[in-house]
Protein backbone atom coordinates (compact mmCIF):
# COMPACT_ATOMS: atom_id res chain seq x y z
CA UNK A 1 0.00 0.00 0.00
CA UNK A 2 1.17 3.51 -0.71
CA UNK A 3 0.37 6.76 1.05
CA UNK A 4 -1.46 7.91 -2.11
CA UNK A 5 -5.22 7.61 -1.84
CA UNK A 6 -6.31 4.68 -3.96
CA UNK A 7 -10.09 5.15 -4.04
CA UNK A 8 -11.56 5.19 -7.56
CA UNK A 9 -12.96 8.66 -8.16
CA UNK A 10 -14.83 9.56 -11.31
CA UNK A 11 -14.53 13.30 -10.71
CA UNK A 12 -15.69 15.75 -8.08
CA UNK A 13 -18.34 14.38 -5.72
CA UNK A 14 -21.30 16.08 -4.10
CA UNK A 15 -23.47 14.12 -1.70
CA UNK A 16 -24.64 14.21 1.89
CA UNK A 17 -23.16 10.76 2.49
CA UNK A 18 -19.65 9.40 2.85
CA UNK A 19 -17.37 10.52 0.01
CA UNK A 20 -13.85 9.70 -1.08
CA UNK A 21 -12.43 13.17 -0.42
CA UNK A 22 -12.97 12.52 3.30
CA UNK A 23 -10.91 9.28 3.22
CA UNK A 24 -7.18 8.80 2.80
CA UNK A 25 -5.02 5.69 2.79
CA UNK A 26 -2.12 5.79 5.23
CA UNK A 27 0.29 3.27 3.79
CA UNK A 28 3.22 3.94 6.12
CA UNK A 29 1.97 4.97 9.59
CA UNK A 30 4.35 7.00 11.78
CA UNK A 31 4.42 4.17 14.31
CA UNK A 32 6.08 1.27 12.47
CA UNK A 33 4.19 -1.37 14.47
CA UNK A 34 0.85 -0.16 13.07
CA UNK A 35 -0.54 -1.65 9.85
CA UNK A 36 -1.60 0.51 6.90
CA UNK A 37 -5.15 1.84 7.26
CA UNK A 38 -7.77 4.14 5.78
CA UNK A 39 -8.37 7.27 7.85
CA UNK A 40 -11.72 9.02 7.58
CA UNK A 41 -12.15 12.67 8.50
CA UNK A 42 -15.33 12.21 10.56
CA UNK A 43 -13.85 9.30 12.53
CA UNK A 44 -10.94 11.51 13.59
CA UNK A 45 -13.28 14.38 14.53
CA UNK A 46 -15.36 12.07 16.71
CA UNK A 47 -12.39 10.23 18.22
CA UNK A 48 -10.86 13.54 19.32
CA UNK A 49 -14.20 14.88 20.59
CA UNK A 50 -13.94 18.07 18.52
CA UNK A 51 -16.62 20.69 18.98
CA UNK A 52 -18.54 22.22 16.04
CA UNK A 53 -15.97 24.93 15.26
CA UNK A 54 -13.00 22.56 15.56
CA UNK A 55 -14.69 19.94 13.38
CA UNK A 56 -15.57 22.45 10.67
CA UNK A 57 -12.07 23.93 10.58
CA UNK A 58 -10.56 20.42 10.42
CA UNK A 59 -12.92 19.38 7.61
CA UNK A 60 -12.05 22.51 5.63
CA UNK A 61 -8.32 21.83 6.00
CA UNK A 62 -8.86 18.19 5.02
CA UNK A 63 -10.93 19.12 1.93
CA UNK A 64 -8.37 21.69 0.79
CA UNK A 65 -5.45 19.28 1.18
CA UNK A 66 -7.34 16.38 -0.46
CA UNK A 67 -8.18 18.53 -3.48
CA UNK A 68 -4.76 20.12 -3.88
CA UNK A 69 -2.58 17.11 -3.07
CA UNK A 70 -4.66 14.05 -4.02
CA UNK A 71 -7.04 15.41 -6.66
CA UNK A 72 -10.04 14.41 -4.51
CA UNK A 73 -12.50 17.28 -4.62
CA UNK A 74 -16.00 18.23 -3.66
CA UNK A 75 -18.13 19.16 -6.67
CA UNK A 76 -17.70 22.87 -7.34
CA UNK A 77 -14.23 23.04 -5.77
CA UNK A 78 -12.26 25.86 -7.37
CA UNK A 79 -9.11 27.07 -5.70
CA UNK A 80 -9.30 26.42 -1.98
CA UNK A 81 -10.27 29.98 -1.05
CA UNK A 82 -13.67 28.89 0.33
CA UNK A 83 -12.04 26.34 2.63
CA UNK A 84 -9.37 28.85 3.70
CA UNK A 85 -12.14 31.30 4.61
CA UNK A 86 -13.92 28.58 6.60
CA UNK A 87 -10.70 27.87 8.53
CA UNK A 88 -10.36 31.59 9.25
CA UNK A 89 -13.99 31.90 10.37
CA UNK A 90 -14.04 28.80 12.57
CA UNK A 91 -10.55 29.61 13.86
CA UNK A 92 -11.99 32.91 15.07
CA UNK A 93 -14.81 31.03 16.76
CA UNK A 94 -12.28 28.80 18.53
CA UNK A 95 -10.35 31.85 19.74
CA UNK A 96 -13.56 33.41 21.06
CA UNK A 97 -14.54 30.14 22.78
CA UNK A 98 -11.12 29.84 24.39
CA UNK A 99 -11.23 33.44 25.62
CA UNK A 100 -14.73 32.93 27.09
CA UNK A 101 -13.63 29.75 28.87
CA UNK A 102 -10.55 31.50 30.27
CA UNK A 103 -12.66 34.45 31.45
CA UNK A 104 -15.08 32.07 33.18
CA UNK A 105 -12.19 30.28 34.89
CA UNK A 106 -10.74 33.62 36.04
CA UNK A 107 -14.15 34.76 37.32
CA UNK A 108 -14.57 31.54 39.27
CA UNK A 109 -11.08 31.86 40.75
CA UNK A 110 -11.74 35.51 41.67
CA UNK A 111 -14.99 34.57 43.41
CA UNK A 112 -13.31 31.71 45.25
CA UNK A 113 -10.48 33.95 46.42
CA UNK A 114 -12.88 36.72 47.36
CA UNK A 115 -14.74 34.28 49.58
CA UNK A 116 -11.48 33.47 51.39
CA UNK A 117 -10.71 37.09 52.22
C-alpha positions in Angstrom: 0.0 0.0 0.0 1.2 3.5 -0.7 0.4 6.8 1.0 -1.5 7.9 -2.1 -5.2 7.6 -1.8 -6.3 4.7 -4.0 -10.1 5.1 -4.0 -11.6 5.2 -7.6 -13.0 8.7 -8.2 -14.8 9.6 -11.3 -14.5 13.3 -10.7 -15.7 15.8 -8.1 -18.3 14.4 -5.7 -21.3 16.1 -4.1 -23.5 14.1 -1.7 -24.6 14.2 1.9 -23.2 10.8 2.5 -19.7 9.4 2.8 -17.4 10.5 0.0 -13.8 9.7 -1.1 -12.4 13.2 -0.4 -13.0 12.5 3.3 -10.9 9.3 3.2 -7.2 8.8 2.8 -5.0 5.7 2.8 -2.1 5.8 5.2 0.3 3.3 3.8 3.2 3.9 6.1 2.0 5.0 9.6 4.3 7.0 11.8 4.4 4.2 14.3 6.1 1.3 12.5 4.2 -1.4 14.5 0.9 -0.2 13.1 -0.5 -1.6 9.9 -1.6 0.5 6.9 -5.2 1.8 7.3 -7.8 4.1 5.8 -8.4 7.3 7.9 -11.7 9.0 7.6 -12.2 12.7 8.5 -15.3 12.2 10.6 -13.8 9.3 12.5 -10.9 11.5 13.6 -13.3 14.4 14.5 -15.4 12.1 16.7 -12.4 10.2 18.2 -10.9 13.5 19.3 -14.2 14.9 20.6 -13.9 18.1 18.5 -16.6 20.7 19.0 -18.5 22.2 16.0 -16.0 24.9 15.3 -13.0 22.6 15.6 -14.7 19.9 13.4 -15.6 22.4 10.7 -12.1 23.9 10.6 -10.6 20.4 10.4 -12.9 19.4 7.6 -12.1 22.5 5.6 -8.3 21.8 6.0 -8.9 18.2 5.0 -10.9 19.1 1.9 -8.4 21.7 0.8 -5.4 19.3 1.2 -7.3 16.4 -0.5 -8.2 18.5 -3.5 -4.8 20.1 -3.9 -2.6 17.1 -3.1 -4.7 14.1 -4.0 -7.0 15.4 -6.7 -10.0 14.4 -4.5 -12.5 17.3 -4.6 -16.0 18.2 -3.7 -18.1 19.2 -6.7 -17.7 22.9 -7.3 -14.2 23.0 -5.8 -12.3 25.9 -7.4 -9.1 27.1 -5.7 -9.3 26.4 -2.0 -10.3 30.0 -1.0 -13.7 28.9 0.3 -12.0 26.3 2.6 -9.4 28.8 3.7 -12.1 31.3 4.6 -13.9 28.6 6.6 -10.7 27.9 8.5 -10.4 31.6 9.3 -14.0 31.9 10.4 -14.0 28.8 12.6 -10.5 29.6 13.9 -12.0 32.9 15.1 -14.8 31.0 16.8 -12.3 28.8 18.5 -10.3 31.9 19.7 -13.6 33.4 21.1 -14.5 30.1 22.8 -11.1 29.8 24.4 -11.2 33.4 25.6 -14.7 32.9 27.1 -13.6 29.8 28.9 -10.6 31.5 30.3 -12.7 34.5 31.5 -15.1 32.1 33.2 -12.2 30.3 34.9 -10.7 33.6 36.0 -14.1 34.8 37.3 -14.6 31.5 39.3 -11.1 31.9 40.7 -11.7 35.5 41.7 -15.0 34.6 43.4 -13.3 31.7 45.2 -10.5 34.0 46.4 -12.9 36.7 47.4 -14.7 34.3 49.6 -11.5 33.5 51.4 -10.7 37.1 52.2 
